[in-house]
Protein backbone atom coordinates (compact mmCIF):
# COMPACT_ATOMS: atom_id res chain seq x y z
CA UNK A 1 0.00 0.00 0.00
CA UNK A 2 1.30 3.46 -0.84
CA UNK A 3 1.60 6.19 1.77
CA UNK A 4 -0.95 9.00 1.55
CA UNK A 5 1.84 11.44 0.66
CA UNK A 6 2.29 9.53 -2.61
CA UNK A 7 -1.43 9.19 -3.32
CA UNK A 8 -2.11 12.89 -2.86
CA UNK A 9 0.28 13.87 -5.64
CA UNK A 10 -1.21 14.39 -9.10
CA UNK A 11 -1.00 11.31 -11.27
CA UNK A 12 2.02 11.65 -13.56
CA UNK A 13 1.62 11.44 -17.30
CA UNK A 14 3.79 8.59 -18.60
CA UNK A 15 6.77 9.51 -20.79
CA UNK A 16 7.46 7.42 -23.87
CA UNK A 17 4.40 5.76 -25.29
CA UNK A 18 2.06 8.14 -23.51
CA UNK A 19 0.22 8.77 -26.77
CA UNK A 20 -0.54 5.08 -27.28
CA UNK A 21 -3.98 4.06 -26.06
CA UNK A 22 -4.45 1.02 -23.84
CA UNK A 23 -7.53 -1.20 -23.79
CA UNK A 24 -9.47 1.77 -22.38
CA UNK A 25 -8.91 3.68 -25.66
CA UNK A 26 -7.67 6.79 -23.81
CA UNK A 27 -4.49 8.57 -24.87
CA UNK A 28 -4.31 11.50 -22.46
CA UNK A 29 -6.23 13.05 -19.60
CA UNK A 30 -6.70 16.58 -18.31
CA UNK A 31 -5.15 17.85 -15.07
CA UNK A 32 -8.55 17.59 -13.35
CA UNK A 33 -8.94 14.00 -14.55
CA UNK A 34 -5.49 13.24 -13.12
CA UNK A 35 -6.60 14.22 -9.62
CA UNK A 36 -9.80 12.19 -10.03
CA UNK A 37 -7.69 9.28 -11.20
CA UNK A 38 -5.62 9.35 -8.00
CA UNK A 39 -8.81 9.16 -5.95
CA UNK A 40 -10.13 6.27 -8.02
CA UNK A 41 -7.02 4.10 -7.61
CA UNK A 42 -6.67 4.44 -3.84
CA UNK A 43 -6.72 0.95 -2.40
CA UNK A 44 -7.37 -0.68 -5.77
CA UNK A 45 -4.28 -2.45 -7.09
CA UNK A 46 -5.97 -4.72 -9.62
CA UNK A 47 -4.72 -3.92 -13.12
CA UNK A 48 -6.76 -4.12 -16.29
CA UNK A 49 -5.67 -6.34 -19.21
CA UNK A 50 -2.91 -4.99 -21.42
CA UNK A 51 -3.40 -4.13 -25.07
CA UNK A 52 -0.95 -6.41 -26.93
CA UNK A 53 0.88 -4.97 -29.93
CA UNK A 54 3.64 -6.71 -31.88
CA UNK A 55 6.49 -4.43 -32.90
CA UNK A 56 9.36 -5.31 -35.24
CA UNK A 57 12.83 -5.87 -33.83
CA UNK A 58 15.35 -3.51 -35.43
CA UNK A 59 17.23 -5.17 -38.29
CA UNK A 60 15.34 -8.46 -37.99
CA UNK A 61 12.23 -10.11 -39.34
CA UNK A 62 11.16 -11.03 -35.80
CA UNK A 63 8.60 -9.11 -33.77
CA UNK A 64 8.38 -8.70 -30.03
CA UNK A 65 5.26 -8.26 -27.91
CA UNK A 66 4.53 -4.93 -26.31
CA UNK A 67 1.89 -4.65 -23.58
CA UNK A 68 0.21 -1.25 -23.41
CA UNK A 69 -1.48 -0.44 -20.08
CA UNK A 70 -4.48 1.82 -19.52
CA UNK A 71 -3.93 5.38 -18.32
CA UNK A 72 -5.17 4.33 -14.87
CA UNK A 73 -2.63 1.52 -14.71
CA UNK A 74 0.17 3.80 -15.97
CA UNK A 75 -0.64 6.22 -13.17
CA UNK A 76 -0.69 3.37 -10.65
CA UNK A 77 2.71 2.16 -11.90
CA UNK A 78 4.15 5.69 -11.66
CA UNK A 79 2.88 6.08 -8.08
CA UNK A 80 4.40 2.77 -7.03
CA UNK A 81 7.66 3.71 -8.77
CA UNK A 82 7.81 7.08 -7.01
CA UNK A 83 7.29 5.34 -3.67
CA UNK A 84 9.85 2.55 -4.18
CA UNK A 85 12.56 4.08 -6.37
CA UNK A 86 14.30 6.33 -3.81
CA UNK A 87 14.74 3.47 -1.34
CA UNK A 88 16.02 0.99 -3.91
CA UNK A 89 18.26 3.48 -5.70
CA UNK A 90 20.10 4.05 -2.42
CA UNK A 91 20.79 0.29 -2.16
CA UNK A 92 22.08 -0.33 -5.69
CA UNK A 93 25.77 -0.47 -6.51
CA UNK A 94 27.25 2.76 -7.79
CA UNK A 95 28.68 0.84 -10.73
CA UNK A 96 25.28 -0.41 -11.90
CA UNK A 97 23.95 1.34 -15.01
CA UNK A 98 21.14 -0.83 -16.40
CA UNK A 99 17.65 0.68 -16.25
CA UNK A 100 18.68 3.32 -13.70
CA UNK A 101 17.32 6.88 -13.63
CA UNK A 102 19.87 9.45 -14.72
CA UNK A 103 22.24 6.81 -16.11
CA UNK A 104 22.70 5.76 -19.69
CA UNK A 105 24.63 3.37 -21.88
CA UNK A 106 26.96 6.28 -22.68
CA UNK A 107 27.72 6.67 -18.96
CA UNK A 108 28.60 2.97 -18.73
CA UNK A 109 30.81 3.24 -21.82
CA UNK A 110 32.63 6.17 -20.22
CA UNK A 111 33.31 4.15 -17.07
CA UNK A 112 34.56 1.21 -19.15
CA UNK A 113 36.83 3.53 -21.15
CA UNK A 114 38.27 4.97 -17.93
CA UNK A 115 38.85 1.49 -16.49
CA UNK A 116 40.68 0.38 -19.64
CA UNK A 117 42.87 3.50 -19.55
CA UNK A 118 43.77 2.65 -15.93
CA UNK A 119 44.95 -0.82 -16.92
CA UNK A 120 41.80 -2.77 -16.06
CA UNK A 121 41.03 -5.02 -19.02
CA UNK A 122 38.23 -7.33 -17.89
CA UNK A 123 34.97 -6.52 -19.65
CA UNK A 124 32.06 -8.93 -19.94
CA UNK A 125 29.98 -8.57 -23.08
CA UNK A 126 26.91 -10.79 -22.93
CA UNK A 127 23.50 -10.88 -24.55
CA UNK A 128 21.11 -12.22 -21.94
CA UNK A 129 17.91 -11.39 -23.84
CA UNK A 130 17.16 -15.05 -24.55
CA UNK A 131 17.73 -15.98 -20.87
CA UNK A 132 14.63 -14.28 -19.51
CA UNK A 133 11.74 -16.26 -18.09
CA UNK A 134 8.97 -17.09 -20.51
CA UNK A 135 5.59 -18.42 -19.47
CA UNK A 136 4.87 -21.91 -20.81
C-alpha positions in Angstrom: 0.0 0.0 0.0 1.3 3.5 -0.8 1.6 6.2 1.8 -1.0 9.0 1.6 1.8 11.4 0.7 2.3 9.5 -2.6 -1.4 9.2 -3.3 -2.1 12.9 -2.9 0.3 13.9 -5.6 -1.2 14.4 -9.1 -1.0 11.3 -11.3 2.0 11.6 -13.6 1.6 11.4 -17.3 3.8 8.6 -18.6 6.8 9.5 -20.8 7.5 7.4 -23.9 4.4 5.8 -25.3 2.1 8.1 -23.5 0.2 8.8 -26.8 -0.5 5.1 -27.3 -4.0 4.1 -26.1 -4.4 1.0 -23.8 -7.5 -1.2 -23.8 -9.5 1.8 -22.4 -8.9 3.7 -25.7 -7.7 6.8 -23.8 -4.5 8.6 -24.9 -4.3 11.5 -22.5 -6.2 13.1 -19.6 -6.7 16.6 -18.3 -5.1 17.9 -15.1 -8.5 17.6 -13.4 -8.9 14.0 -14.6 -5.5 13.2 -13.1 -6.6 14.2 -9.6 -9.8 12.2 -10.0 -7.7 9.3 -11.2 -5.6 9.3 -8.0 -8.8 9.2 -6.0 -10.1 6.3 -8.0 -7.0 4.1 -7.6 -6.7 4.4 -3.8 -6.7 1.0 -2.4 -7.4 -0.7 -5.8 -4.3 -2.4 -7.1 -6.0 -4.7 -9.6 -4.7 -3.9 -13.1 -6.8 -4.1 -16.3 -5.7 -6.3 -19.2 -2.9 -5.0 -21.4 -3.4 -4.1 -25.1 -0.9 -6.4 -26.9 0.9 -5.0 -29.9 3.6 -6.7 -31.9 6.5 -4.4 -32.9 9.4 -5.3 -35.2 12.8 -5.9 -33.8 15.4 -3.5 -35.4 17.2 -5.2 -38.3 15.3 -8.5 -38.0 12.2 -10.1 -39.3 11.2 -11.0 -35.8 8.6 -9.1 -33.8 8.4 -8.7 -30.0 5.3 -8.3 -27.9 4.5 -4.9 -26.3 1.9 -4.6 -23.6 0.2 -1.2 -23.4 -1.5 -0.4 -20.1 -4.5 1.8 -19.5 -3.9 5.4 -18.3 -5.2 4.3 -14.9 -2.6 1.5 -14.7 0.2 3.8 -16.0 -0.6 6.2 -13.2 -0.7 3.4 -10.6 2.7 2.2 -11.9 4.1 5.7 -11.7 2.9 6.1 -8.1 4.4 2.8 -7.0 7.7 3.7 -8.8 7.8 7.1 -7.0 7.3 5.3 -3.7 9.8 2.6 -4.2 12.6 4.1 -6.4 14.3 6.3 -3.8 14.7 3.5 -1.3 16.0 1.0 -3.9 18.3 3.5 -5.7 20.1 4.1 -2.4 20.8 0.3 -2.2 22.1 -0.3 -5.7 25.8 -0.5 -6.5 27.2 2.8 -7.8 28.7 0.8 -10.7 25.3 -0.4 -11.9 24.0 1.3 -15.0 21.1 -0.8 -16.4 17.7 0.7 -16.3 18.7 3.3 -13.7 17.3 6.9 -13.6 19.9 9.4 -14.7 22.2 6.8 -16.1 22.7 5.8 -19.7 24.6 3.4 -21.9 27.0 6.3 -22.7 27.7 6.7 -19.0 28.6 3.0 -18.7 30.8 3.2 -21.8 32.6 6.2 -20.2 33.3 4.2 -17.1 34.6 1.2 -19.1 36.8 3.5 -21.1 38.3 5.0 -17.9 38.9 1.5 -16.5 40.7 0.4 -19.6 42.9 3.5 -19.5 43.8 2.7 -15.9 44.9 -0.8 -16.9 41.8 -2.8 -16.1 41.0 -5.0 -19.0 38.2 -7.3 -17.9 35.0 -6.5 -19.6 32.1 -8.9 -19.9 30.0 -8.6 -23.1 26.9 -10.8 -22.9 23.5 -10.9 -24.6 21.1 -12.2 -21.9 17.9 -11.4 -23.8 17.2 -15.1 -24.5 17.7 -16.0 -20.9 14.6 -14.3 -19.5 11.7 -16.3 -18.1 9.0 -17.1 -20.5 5.6 -18.4 -19.5 4.9 -21.9 -20.8 
